[in-house]
Amino acid sequence: MKKIILALLIVFTISSQAQDLKWHTNIKEAIAVSNKEKKPLMLFFTGSDWCGWCIRLQKEVLLTPEFKSWAKSNVVLVELDYPRRTPQLPEIQQQNAELQQVFGIQGYPTIYFTDVVKEKDGKLNFKALGRTGYVAGGPKAWLAEANGFLKNKI
């Protein structure tokens, strides 16, 4: 009985931690939140079900309490996924393919920090603040690099 209670407690703790952050998958919704909260976007280009470095970045940084605390205060999170086995809605696939071209993504994981400048002729204009990917050294090293990019924000 104690093992069952312990197992349930662990599952509850993990699931409640996973719900701490909101990762947007729709860029227009993320832009609206970014404009409202006056925070830059953090675009996470990932191959969630096949990219080893993406999975490693998730485990070592993006799922840590340090990252979660930092992200809530500093950025609006956007996951742009390119899975091989996990089904996606066609509109999300199209959106992600377009953003992959806009940002010239050639490898995963790639993370862009960007502000959105007003739409011109119906198109979004992004102001790049910085770009990174996997950084060895855990959350401290990764967040130091990310903070360097956010200092570029005017």
Z-matrix of the N, CA and C atoms (Angstrom, degrees):
N
C 1 1.450
C 2 1.533 1 111.02
N 3 1.342 2 115.12 1 -41.06
C 4 1.465 3 118.80 2 179.50
C 5 1.526 4 110.82 3 -63.11
N 6 1.343 5 116.10 4 -36.68
C 7 1.464 6 119.89 5 -179.99
C 8 1.533 7 110.62 6 -65.42
N 9 1.322 8 117.08 7 -38.66
C 10 1.464 9 121.07 8 179.41
C 11 1.526 10 110.11 9 -65.45
N 12 1.313 11 116.69 10 -44.63
C 13 1.471 12 120.61 11 179.49
C 14 1.517 13 110.32 12 -63.41
N 15 1.326 14 117.21 13 -42.87
C 16 1.456 15 121.65 14 178.75
C 17 1.534 16 110.42 15 -62.79
N 18 1.321 17 117.05 16 -43.50
C 19 1.460 18 121.11 17 179.40
C 20 1.530 19 110.84 18 -62.87
N 21 1.313 20 117.54 19 -42.78
C 22 1.461 21 121.08 20 178.19
C 23 1.524 22 111.37 21 -64.38
N 24 1.304 23 116.49 22 -39.63
C 25 1.463 24 120.69 23 178.32
C 26 1.520 25 110.77 24 -63.03
N 27 1.314 26 117.65 25 -42.66
C 28 1.465 27 121.90 26 178.67
C 29 1.528 28 110.52 27 -63.94
N 30 1.319 29 117.60 28 -46.04
C 31 1.465 30 121.54 29 178.86
C 32 1.521 31 110.39 30 -61.08
N 33 1.323 32 117.54 31 -44.14
C 34 1.462 33 121.49 32 179.04
C 35 1.520 34 111.14 33 -62.11
N 36 1.317 35 117.30 34 -43.17
C 37 1.462 36 121.72 35 -179.78
C 38 1.518 37 110.88 36 -63.50
N 39 1.323 38 117.44 37 -45.74
C 40 1.460 39 121.56 38 -179.96
C 41 1.522 40 110.48 39 -64.24
N 42 1.323 41 117.45 40 -44.80
C 43 1.463 42 119.41 41 -178.27
C 44 1.515 43 111.86 42 -68.77
N 45 1.314 44 118.95 43 -33.92
C 46 1.461 45 120.14 44 178.44
C 47 1.526 46 110.28 45 -71.64
N 48 1.338 47 118.34 46 -33.96
C 49 1.456 48 120.88 47 176.64
C 50 1.523 49 110.49 48 -68.70
N 51 1.324 50 117.40 49 -37.62
C 52 1.455 51 121.15 50 -179.28
C 53 1.520 52 111.30 51 -65.83
N 54 1.325 53 117.74 52 -26.10
C 55 1.446 54 121.47 53 -178.25
C 56 1.527 55 112.05 54 -87.80
N 57 1.307 56 118.81 55 -1.44
C 58 1.451 57 121.88 56 -177.26
C 59 1.521 58 112.74 57 -62.72
N 60 1.303 59 118.29 58 -39.49
C 61 1.452 60 122.41 59 -175.34
C 62 1.516 61 110.98 60 -106.46
N 63 1.323 62 115.24 61 147.53
C 64 1.456 63 121.53 62 175.76
C 65 1.521 64 107.80 63 -104.19
N 66 1.322 65 116.32 64 113.39
C 67 1.455 66 122.54 65 174.26
C 68 1.521 67 107.19 66 -99.75
N 69 1.314 68 116.81 67 112.87
C 70 1.463 69 121.37 68 178.67
C 71 1.524 70 109.29 69 -77.94
N 72 1.321 71 116.29 70 146.53
C 73 1.459 72 120.85 71 173.53
C 74 1.529 73 110.90 72 -114.98
N 75 1.322 74 116.87 73 -13.37
C 76 1.453 75 122.43 74 177.76
C 77 1.525 76 108.21 75 -102.50
N 78 1.333 77 117.17 76 116.34
C 79 1.461 78 121.03 77 -174.25
C 80 1.527 79 112.20 78 -64.08
N 81 1.312 80 117.87 79 -35.51
C 82 1.475 81 119.62 80 -179.21
C 83 1.528 82 111.18 81 -66.84
N 84 1.316 83 116.77 82 -39.86
C 85 1.470 84 120.12 83 176.23
C 86 1.537 85 109.94 84 -64.42
N 87 1.315 86 116.54 85 -41.89
C 88 1.472 87 120.53 86 179.80
C 89 1.523 88 110.87 87 -64.12
N 90 1.315 89 117.32 88 -38.99
C 91 1.463 90 120.91 89 178.85
C 92 1.517 91 110.57 90 -64.57
N 93 1.331 92 116.95 91 -40.37
C 94 1.466 93 120.21 92 178.05
C 95 1.526 94 110.54 93 -61.38
N 96 1.328 95 117.53 94 -42.87
C 97 1.467 96 121.56 95 177.94
C 98 1.522 97 109.92 96 -65.79
N 99 1.314 98 117.05 97 -42.70
C 100 1.463 99 121.93 98 179.01
C 101 1.527 100 111.03 99 -58.73
N 102 1.316 101 116.81 100 -45.19
C 103 1.468 102 120.80 101 179.09
C 104 1.522 103 111.46 102 -65.44
N 105 1.316 104 116.21 103 -40.47
C 106 1.460 105 120.85 104 -178.82
C 107 1.534 106 111.17 105 -67.61
N 108 1.326 107 116.78 106 -44.50
C 109 1.463 108 121.52 107 -175.37
C 110 1.533 109 113.13 108 -90.50
N 111 1.344 110 116.36 109 -6.19
C 112 1.478 111 121.06 110 179.86
C 113 1.534 112 111.31 111 58.42
N 114 1.335 113 115.77 112 45.07
C 115 1.466 114 122.12 113 178.75
C 116 1.522 115 108.31 114 -124.59
N 117 1.328 116 117.31 115 147.22
C 118 1.468 117 119.82 116 175.85
C 119 1.526 118 111.07 117 -72.28
N 120 1.324 119 114.55 118 162.47
C 121 1.460 120 121.12 119 175.62
C 122 1.527 121 109.17 120 -87.14
N 123 1.321 122 115.65 121 144.05
C 124 1.456 123 122.02 122 169.41
C 125 1.519 124 105.58 123 -114.70
N 126 1.328 125 116.39 124 104.72
C 127 1.458 126 122.62 125 -177.79
C 128 1.520 127 109.38 126 -92.00
N 129 1.321 128 116.15 127 116.61
C 130 1.465 129 122.52 128 -178.06
C 131 1.520 130 108.51 129 -105.12
N 132 1.340 131 116.63 130 101.58
C 133 1.454 132 122.94 131 177.39
C 134 1.529 133 106.87 132 -86.56
N 135 1.334 134 116.34 133 118.27
C 136 1.462 135 120.41 134 -171.37
C 137 1.530 136 112.18 135 -143.18
N 138 1.284 137 115.03 136 154.27
C 139 1.460 138 122.90 137 167.98
C 140 1.518 139 105.80 138 -111.51
N 141 1.317 140 115.82 139 81.58
C 142 1.465 141 121.80 140 -166.34
C 143 1.523 142 115.28 141 -60.21
N 144 1.328 143 117.55 142 -28.81
C 145 1.464 144 117.88 143 -175.25
C 146 1.526 145 113.87 144 -108.72
N 147 1.328 146 117.31 145 11.13
C 148 1.456 147 119.12 146 179.69
C 149 1.534 148 114.33 147 -146.64
N 150 1.313 149 118.74 148 -21.90
C 151 1.461 150 122.40 149 -173.99
C 152 1.531 151 110.47 150 -86.46
N 153 1.314 152 116.43 151 110.35
C 154 1.460 153 121.18 152 -177.99
C 155 1.519 154 113.72 153 -60.95
N 156 1.345 155 117.64 154 -41.44
C 157 1.460 156 120.65 155 179.79
C 158 1.529 157 111.16 156 -68.68
N 159 1.326 158 117.71 157 -32.29
C 160 1.470 159 121.34 158 176.86
C 161 1.526 160 110.01 159 -65.52
N 162 1.305 161 115.62 160 -45.23
C 163 1.466 162 121.26 161 179.65
C 164 1.526 163 109.83 162 -64.08
N 165 1.311 164 116.05 163 -40.50
C 166 1.470 165 120.34 164 178.79
C 167 1.531 166 110.93 165 -64.86
N 168 1.334 167 117.77 166 -42.21
C 169 1.462 168 121.85 167 177.18
C 170 1.526 169 110.55 168 -61.04
N 171 1.319 170 116.29 169 -41.83
C 172 1.471 171 120.45 170 177.37
C 173 1.527 172 110.00 171 -57.92
N 174 1.324 173 116.65 172 -52.85
C 175 1.463 174 121.18 173 -175.42
C 176 1.519 175 112.70 174 -65.61
N 177 1.336 176 117.01 175 -43.56
C 178 1.460 177 120.87 176 -173.36
C 179 1.525 178 113.76 177 -82.12
N 180 1.345 179 117.56 178 -24.43
C 181 1.461 180 119.37 179 -175.02
C 182 1.519 181 112.67 180 -129.87
N 183 1.331 182 117.65 181 -61.50
C 184 1.462 183 121.85 182 -167.33
C 185 1.527 184 114.92 183 -66.59
N 186 1.308 185 117.73 184 -19.02
C 187 1.466 186 120.50 185 178.53
C 188 1.530 187 112.76 186 -102.42
N 189 1.327 188 117.26 187 7.84
C 190 1.464 189 120.28 188 -177.43
C 191 1.523 190 111.28 189 -87.33
N 192 1.328 191 117.12 190 154.00
C 193 1.470 192 120.43 191 176.76
C 194 1.534 193 112.42 192 -60.48
N 195 1.332 194 117.38 193 -34.38
C 196 1.469 195 120.49 194 179.68
C 197 1.527 196 110.57 195 -62.58
N 198 1.330 197 115.97 196 -46.16
C 199 1.465 198 119.63 197 179.63
C 200 1.523 199 110.43 198 -65.02
N 201 1.316 200 117.12 199 -44.69
C 202 1.467 201 120.29 200 -178.04
C 203 1.521 202 111.10 201 -58.35
N 204 1.304 203 116.98 202 -44.32
C 205 1.463 204 121.44 203 179.24
C 206 1.527 205 110.61 204 -63.53
N 207 1.316 206 116.50 205 -45.35
C 208 1.458 207 121.65 206 179.25
C 209 1.529 208 111.14 207 -62.55
N 210 1.330 209 116.99 208 -47.19
C 211 1.461 210 121.50 209 -175.83
C 212 1.525 211 111.92 210 -62.04
N 213 1.318 212 117.18 211 -41.61
C 214 1.468 213 120.25 212 -179.73
C 215 1.522 214 111.87 213 -58.35
N 216 1.304 215 116.81 214 -33.83
C 217 1.465 216 121.63 215 -176.99
C 218 1.522 217 114.06 216 -88.84
N 219 1.334 218 117.79 217 -22.58
C 220 1.461 219 119.62 218 -166.29
C 221 1.516 220 117.98 219 -118.34
N 222 1.329 221 119.22 220 -27.85
C 223 1.469 222 119.80 221 -171.20
C 224 1.528 223 112.03 222 -143.77
N 225 1.329 224 114.32 223 164.79
C 226 1.459 225 122.53 224 168.53
C 227 1.524 226 105.42 225 -105.13
N 228 1.317 227 116.96 226 123.06
C 229 1.458 228 122.72 227 -173.25
C 230 1.529 229 111.83 228 -87.04
N 231 1.338 230 115.21 229 133.64
C 232 1.461 231 121.27 230 177.86
C 233 1.523 232 108.09 231 -132.51
N 234 1.330 233 116.12 232 122.22
C 235 1.464 234 120.48 233 176.05
C 236 1.520 235 108.53 234 -101.11
N 237 1.334 236 115.04 235 121.55
C 238 1.459 237 122.47 236 177.25
C 239 1.521 238 106.14 237 -113.77
N 240 1.318 239 115.13 238 98.80
C 241 1.463 240 121.92 239 -169.11
C 242 1.523 241 111.12 240 -100.39
N 243 1.332 242 114.72 241 144.39
C 244 1.460 243 123.40 242 178.76
C 245 1.530 244 107.95 243 -128.37
N 246 1.341 245 116.56 244 67.20
C 247 1.467 246 119.88 245 -175.24
C 248 1.527 247 111.80 246 -75.39
N 249 1.306 248 114.86 247 158.97
C 250 1.465 249 120.51 248 176.74
C 251 1.530 250 111.15 249 -103.38
N 252 1.338 251 116.52 250 -31.04
C 253 1.462 252 120.01 251 -176.12
C 254 1.529 253 113.13 252 -112.46
N 255 1.309 254 118.27 253 -23.07
C 256 1.455 255 122.50 254 -176.27
C 257 1.525 256 109.49 255 -87.77
N 258 1.350 257 117.20 256 125.15
C 259 1.466 258 118.91 257 -179.83
C 260 1.531 259 111.93 258 -66.73
N 261 1.338 260 115.70 259 148.72
C 262 1.453 261 122.85 260 177.30
C 263 1.529 262 109.15 261 -133.67
N 264 1.324 263 115.08 262 152.80
C 265 1.452 264 119.52 263 174.69
C 266 1.527 265 109.53 264 -66.27
N 267 1.330 266 118.69 265 142.83
C 268 1.466 267 121.07 266 -179.08
C 269 1.534 268 113.42 267 -56.87
N 270 1.339 269 117.47 268 -37.08
C 271 1.469 270 119.22 269 -179.56
C 272 1.531 271 111.85 270 -68.03
N 273 1.329 272 117.40 271 -32.77
C 274 1.467 273 120.82 272 176.49
C 275 1.529 274 109.54 273 -71.53
N 276 1.329 275 117.25 274 -40.87
C 277 1.467 276 120.79 275 176.91
C 278 1.527 277 110.45 276 -58.98
N 279 1.329 278 116.53 277 -45.29
C 280 1.463 279 120.83 278 -179.28
C 281 1.531 280 110.79 279 -65.07
N 282 1.335 281 116.28 280 -46.67
C 283 1.466 282 120.51 281 178.41
C 284 1.527 283 110.57 282 -57.20
N 285 1.334 284 117.01 283 -47.37
C 286 1.458 285 121.21 284 -177.54
C 287 1.528 286 111.97 285 -65.16
N 288 1.343 287 116.44 286 -38.32
C 289 1.465 288 120.12 287 177.90
C 290 1.528 289 110.27 288 -64.07
N 291 1.331 290 117.17 289 -41.46
C 292 1.465 291 120.96 290 178.66
C 293 1.531 292 110.91 291 -64.15
N 294 1.322 293 117.06 292 -44.41
C 295 1.467 294 120.41 293 -179.97
C 296 1.530 295 111.39 294 -67.92
N 297 1.316 296 117.00 295 -32.62
C 298 1.465 297 120.81 296 176.22
C 299 1.529 298 109.53 297 -60.95
N 300 1.324 299 116.91 298 -40.31
C 301 1.466 300 120.90 299 179.07
C 302 1.531 301 110.82 300 -72.06
N 303 1.321 302 116.92 301 -44.05
C 304 1.466 303 121.23 302 -178.95
C 305 1.527 304 110.90 303 -56.70
N 306 1.327 305 116.60 304 -42.64
C 307 1.463 306 121.09 305 -176.15
C 308 1.538 307 112.96 306 -94.27
N 309 1.325 308 117.10 307 -0.47
C 310 1.458 309 120.40 308 177.44
C 311 1.516 310 113.67 309 62.42
N 312 1.320 311 116.48 310 40.50
C 313 1.465 312 121.01 311 -177.40
C 314 1.528 313 109.77 312 -72.03
N 315 1.331 314 115.21 313 125.76
C 316 1.461 315 120.25 314 179.30
C 317 1.514 316 112.94 315 -120.71
N 318 1.330 317 117.44 316 -9.46
C 319 1.454 318 120.77 317 179.80
C 320 1.509 319 110.96 318 -154.09
N 321 1.317 320 114.89 319 163.01
C 322 1.464 321 121.46 320 -177.79
C 323 1.525 322 109.51 321 -125.09
N 324 1.300 323 118.80 322 148.07
C 325 1.460 324 127.07 323 -6.44
C 326 1.528 325 110.48 324 -78.43
N 327 1.315 326 115.43 325 145.95
C 328 1.458 327 122.26 326 170.80
C 329 1.515 328 107.11 327 -128.27
N 330 1.309 329 115.72 328 134.26
C 331 1.461 330 120.84 329 178.45
C 332 1.523 331 108.24 330 -123.87
N 333 1.325 332 114.81 331 125.04
C 334 1.466 333 121.74 332 175.49
C 335 1.514 334 108.86 333 -109.63
N 336 1.324 335 115.27 334 136.77
C 337 1.453 336 122.23 335 169.35
C 338 1.519 337 105.23 336 -104.62
N 339 1.331 338 116.90 337 127.82
C 340 1.449 339 120.02 338 -174.29
C 341 1.522 340 112.26 339 -152.35
N 342 1.298 341 114.87 340 151.04
C 343 1.461 342 121.52 341 168.34
C 344 1.519 343 106.70 342 -103.00
N 345 1.315 344 116.22 343 158.40
C 346 1.454 345 120.69 344 176.77
C 347 1.518 346 107.62 345 -106.97
N 348 1.318 347 114.53 346 123.51
C 349 1.449 348 120.59 347 175.74
C 350 1.526 349 106.05 348 -90.76
N 351 1.303 350 117.65 349 155.22
C 352 1.464 351 121.14 350 -175.79
C 353 1.521 352 111.88 351 -49.47
N 354 1.331 353 114.26 352 148.88
C 355 1.455 354 120.23 353 179.11
C 356 1.520 355 109.93 354 -63.95
N 357 1.323 356 115.41 355 141.34
C 358 1.453 357 121.24 356 176.48
C 359 1.517 358 107.25 357 -126.40
N 360 1.321 359 116.50 358 124.23
C 361 1.468 360 121.83 359 -178.18
C 362 1.528 361 111.46 360 55.05
N 363 1.338 362 116.32 361 36.93
C 364 1.461 363 120.68 362 177.93
C 365 1.516 364 114.57 363 77.70
N 366 1.321 365 117.82 364 4.99
C 367 1.460 366 120.74 365 -179.74
C 368 1.516 367 109.91 366 -113.02
N 369 1.330 368 115.08 367 147.14
C 370 1.458 369 120.90 368 177.54
C 371 1.518 370 109.85 369 -78.58
N 372 1.308 371 116.24 370 142.83
C 373 1.458 372 122.11 371 174.01
C 374 1.519 373 107.73 372 -119.01
N 375 1.319 374 116.11 373 127.43
C 376 1.451 375 121.33 374 -178.55
C 377 1.521 376 110.20 375 -106.94
N 378 1.319 377 116.27 376 141.93
C 379 1.462 378 122.42 377 173.73
C 380 1.528 379 106.95 378 -108.76
N 381 1.316 380 115.63 379 107.03
C 382 1.465 381 120.37 380 -177.30
C 383 1.519 382 110.99 381 -68.93
N 384 1.335 383 115.31 382 134.67
C 385 1.464 384 122.34 383 176.21
C 386 1.522 385 111.03 384 -106.07
N 387 1.337 386 116.59 385 -26.00
C 388 1.452 387 120.64 386 -179.86
C 389 1.509 388 111.59 387 168.45
N 390 1.329 389 114.80 388 166.94
C 391 1.468 390 120.94 389 -176.82
C 392 1.522 391 108.84 390 -143.40
N 393 1.315 392 115.89 391 138.70
C 394 1.454 393 121.09 392 177.65
C 395 1.524 394 109.37 393 -149.93
N 396 1.295 395 115.55 394 -172.11
C 397 1.462 396 122.65 395 177.12
C 398 1.508 397 108.02 396 -152.70
N 399 1.316 398 115.96 397 -133.57
C 400 1.451 399 120.18 398 175.94
C 401 1.527 400 108.26 399 -74.03
N 402 1.328 401 116.15 400 133.64
C 403 1.464 402 122.13 401 176.34
C 404 1.530 403 106.80 402 -126.50
N 405 1.313 404 117.09 403 122.64
C 406 1.465 405 120.62 404 178.52
C 407 1.522 406 109.91 405 -66.63
N 408 1.313 407 116.23 406 146.69
C 409 1.459 408 120.40 407 176.14
C 410 1.517 409 114.09 408 115.48
N 411 1.318 410 117.36 409 5.35
C 412 1.460 411 120.82 410 175.78
C 413 1.517 412 113.53 411 76.07
N 414 1.337 413 115.90 412 -165.25
C 415 1.460 414 120.16 413 -173.17
C 416 1.529 415 113.96 414 -62.59
N 417 1.319 416 117.95 415 -35.16
C 418 1.467 417 119.88 416 -177.69
C 419 1.527 418 110.66 417 -61.86
N 420 1.331 419 117.49 418 -48.75
C 421 1.460 420 121.84 419 -179.72
C 422 1.526 421 111.06 420 -65.88
N 423 1.334 422 116.69 421 -43.01
C 424 1.468 423 120.30 422 -178.19
C 425 1.527 424 110.45 423 -65.78
N 426 1.314 425 117.51 424 -44.47
C 427 1.465 426 120.86 425 -178.81
C 428 1.525 427 111.59 426 -67.07
N 429 1.317 428 118.55 427 -32.80
C 430 1.466 429 120.86 428 176.62
C 431 1.529 430 109.70 429 -61.61
N 432 1.318 431 116.28 430 -42.75
C 433 1.467 432 120.05 431 178.11
C 434 1.534 433 110.61 432 -66.15
N 435 1.314 434 116.90 433 -45.33
C 436 1.464 435 120.96 434 179.87
C 437 1.530 436 111.43 435 -61.15
N 438 1.318 437 117.13 436 -42.48
C 439 1.466 438 120.67 437 178.96
C 440 1.522 439 111.34 438 -62.29
N 441 1.316 440 117.16 439 -33.63
C 442 1.457 441 120.89 440 176.22
C 443 1.523 442 111.75 441 -61.18
N 444 1.323 443 116.66 442 -40.06
C 445 1.461 444 120.25 443 177.60
C 446 1.517 445 112.25 444 -68.27
N 447 1.319 446 116.21 445 -39.96
C 448 1.459 447 119.41 446 -176.61
C 449 1.530 448 111.69 447 -70.18
N 450 1.332 449 117.22 448 -20.32
C 451 1.469 450 119.73 449 175.13
C 452 1.524 451 111.09 450 -67.99
N 453 1.343 452 116.04 451 -20.65
C 454 1.465 453 120.82 452 178.47
C 455 1.520 454 112.50 453 -73.92
N 456 1.313 455 116.30 454 -13.30
C 457 1.465 456 121.00 455 -177.71
C 458 1.530 457 108.72 456 -69.09
N 459 1.303 458 115.21 457 129.05
C 460 1.472 459 120.35 458 -179.77
C 461 1.510 460 110.00 459 -99.05
